[in-house]
Amino acid sequence: MTLVLENERTITPQEAWRETQKSPLGQNVLLSIHQKIAEHNIKYIRFEQYDLYGIPRSKNVPVAYFQHYLEHGLNFYGGIMTCDVQTRCAPGTGYGEEVTYGDARTIPDLNTFMVLPWAPNTARIIVDPHWYDGRPLMATPRILLKRTFKKFADLGYTVRLGFEFEFYLFKEGTLTPVYGSQPIFVTQYNNFDLDYLYGMMDVLQAAGFRIITQNSEQGPGQQEINLDARDGLEAVDEAMAFKNAIKEISKQHGYLASFMTKPWIDRCASGAHVHVSLLDKRTGENAFLDRGDADGLSGACRRFIAGLVEHAPANMVFAAPTVNCYKRYRPGACAPTSATWGFENRSVGIRVKSARGQGTHVENRLHCSAANPYMSALSTLVAGLLGLVGAKSAPAPVLHDVWADPSIPQLPATLEESLAAFEADEELKAAYGPELVKVVGAMKRWDIQTARANCPNYGAPDFKSAISPWELEEFLEIL
């Protein structure tokens, strides 16, 4: 089975709209949207897409023009996917100078319409970019994810995903953490500002987010919130929207929420773990479970793990997308540094949790908080799928503390090393397709060039020993 995610059919906004009108399901979704607009007195709708860093890029549309853009699409700069965190556009991506910096037209996904309780009279809809001739921009992670979910469906699987996020909270304007110490799970820091924390969780749940836990993490002002598992694209759309919602709501309370991976060199970094399982579409049973296996894992699960482990070095460009991220992977920093797997072992990169039955799943612990959830899901699923269909064999699970074992091969320690691993992984690149490969290569080289131009000690050993002023200015607020 070829895993190339390219060659999606062309479709214009007008064609997509006609298909919606012909479908009874589409008509029901439209009716529901218009009911929500009326019930919540919606005045503005954000047409939103996300760049490669997961930064939301949107336009506010007055409700009077909503129907027009549903039918005809809304134009965006086609190269928005290739902008860095400060909206500098990387050259050589194929989406910029090569197409004379042209616009794309976006097609709204009606299933993503969401009323935003934290923004008065406002809703949001996610859009997917297509060129004016109808070709999709195949470096768009969300579009590639749709194809990936279809690959799993063709094999008879439903993908179930859950996300957990760590982030830092600062007093806005001072960049002082909202509390000190290293207070993981300490009740008084779980609840340091109930008006903010409960208010934030109330409005998120009112919008449909399914929060299962919230607690203080190990760094000063660091919080963790976990989302319940959902099936398919809905899980990733929720995770992506969650990050931006946290930032908006925090700002309303006088706080700056940052998903920058490493704001302080001597405090914990922020991670974002991805939990994944496969369900048999026919029976609904967990396909990662084998009750007859000594460890309770199916062959499909072990093959999936094999793919994750094999392609982990190359996928580090997505797990750790910025130069700052690589300061997370330090001795004694509680972040995985190797492409290993094991059972309830926090030192490995891929952990199988103790839960069995329908709860059997794999946790990818490699991803930083700064990672784009679409790319986190895509890279996890594509690697797992390569292992699954390739009938690959997973290495033996690691039963000891990997951090204390210098013989274990380490993952790439810099963005340069990750890019080299990515460019050397021909099987993975073939699965992603040439558009994404070209964009990623150009953007990572641009990121490296930008860091080198702004940090005199970039690449020297002492660069990893401190957080530079440039990193804070570049990443803290926007990520």
Secondary structure, DSSP 8 states (H G I E B T S, - for coil): ------------HHHHHHHHHH-HHHHHHHHHHHHHHHHTT--EEEEEEE-TT--EEEEEEEGGGHHHHHHH-EEEEGGGGGB-TTS-B-SSSSSSGGGTT-EEEEEE-GGG-EE-TTSTTEEEEEEEEE-TTS-B-TT-HHHHHHHHHHHHHHTTEEEEEEEEEEEEEEETTTTEESS-S--TT-HHHHTS-HHHHHHHHHHHHHHT--EEEEEE-SSTTEEEEEE--EETHHHHHHHHHHHHHHHHHHHHTTEEEE--S-S-TTS---BEEEEEEEEETTT--BTTB-TTSTTSB-HHHHHHHHHHHHHHHHHHHHHS-SGGGGGSS-TTSS---SS-EEES-TTSSEEE-S--GGG--EEE---BTTS-HHHHHHHHHHHHHHHHHTT--------S-GGG-TTS-----SHHHHHHHHHH-HHHHHHH-HHHHHHHHHHHHHHHHHHHHH-TTTTSGGGGGS--HHHIIIIITT-
